[in-house]
Amino acid sequence: MVFIIFALIMSTEYSRQFVHKVKDFIDKNHLLSGSRAVLVALSGGADSVALLRVLLTLGYECKAAHCNFHLRGDESNRDEQFVRAICSSLGVPLFVKDFDVPAYMEENGVSLEMACRELRYAWFRALLREQDCRELAAAHHQNDNVETFFLNALRSSGIHGLSGIAPKNGAVVRPLLCVLRSEIIDYLNDNGWEFVTDSSNQKNDVKRNKLRNIVLPTVEQYFPGAMEQFCKTIEQVRSCNSLYDELLQQVKDDICKLDGDVLYIQIEKLLQFVNSNTLLFEILKSDGFNYAQCCDVLRAIESENGVGKHFYSSSHTLTINRTKLEVFVNKGKLECSYAINLKSNKISFPVEIEIKKVLRTECDLKSCNGKDVIALSCDVLKSNTTLIRKWKNGDKFKPFGMKGTKLISDLFTDLKLSEREKAEAWVMEADGQIVWVIGYRASSLFKVMVEDESYLFVSLCK
């Protein structure tokens, strides 16, 4: 009996500590005003259920929003029924939205993950206005933050990416970024509160799940307390990033001048910085220029014939003058990327291409010259996103028959293409990887293997 009473006391104390920890984090980061209802993104999983419960405990008025993407069959409907039941028992207004994700993917040429993200946040924004809510509370926690840190590190995303997930981003707030996933589970179990589990999170078919289920648990096993140390590191990086942004703005104010729609960057002052390539990228990234392009700009500045050269992003043009760089918005609508369907027999726009799925016995691979006629493995049909787009400075691909990668700009230099021919060049891309510099060179990606009984015969119509 004494043990039971002690357990109940400890249970209550643990919950109080959890609630107090979240409250301090909300107050410290000014996440919730309390003047209006909070819209809670409620999936029914442990994280979102804990978020709703703790906000109600803290006295916030809550409304809930649940997305049913219908991607997991009966399990998706189970989640919706659970959410309806919990909101009914708590007296929380609930809004449910059904989505046709495959249709959105096909219409917009985006991946499954991106389609779900765009659909739910567009609906959340509409709900915020309709329900007069100021904030949308999302249930990201410290484990999510660490996963994001590693994913961004693997993408070489720089100091901004290593800052992890922000506690507040516009109307989106994340009150649980101060707690670990294990603390959330303990909080729910402590109070006997139920939640549902998404079975897709156990499948190690995407990078985040591999980190979550394999890599980080292994690190924690051999380095106990690693998750907490990673969280401290992210906090330190975020603090450094804030200082970095402040100093960067001071530099921008000194070397840049905006005159109407044209941004002028003083070349002499830019070159005084040791890391002028990083500085130029920070100035130009919001205009669509990537890091490799910025390096190309600086190389052109230092060359004898750099003056007068032009560089293009999807929205802006950069011109090198004698003393300054000029950056301005492209005139007119510049379409640079078009989603395509490789399962179709013909693509008419932006370039005309014929596609045939053939048996190896029907067509000789020797007829593929690797320039305007190529062969692709049927595995390319499994790609989530395929598109034809304009090539960009910094684009690399793996040329068929060569080891390593090659800059497309170097390929065009080797081929002695004119500026007009370069401007009119397109590439075919599958899941972010270039598979064909159309009309000039095939990539080694998705190459036809000896054991393949069929393949795609792709030809550029002259």
Disulfide bonds with the S-S distance in Angstrom:
none
